[in-house]
């Protein structure tokens, strides 16, 4: 799960950066990658609290 989260975060960051440069907002990639990793962390915490 950790490796999947890292790979997805990197891909989202790259895609967000390429889209962001097209919209004249180059910082879109880091914002999306931080939000993605936050979602993975929250899902991990929620999954461990249910047990």
Buried (B, 14 or more C-beta within 10 A) or exposed (E): EEEEBEEBBBEBBEBBBEEBEEEEEEEBBEBBBEEBBEEBEEEEEEEEEEE
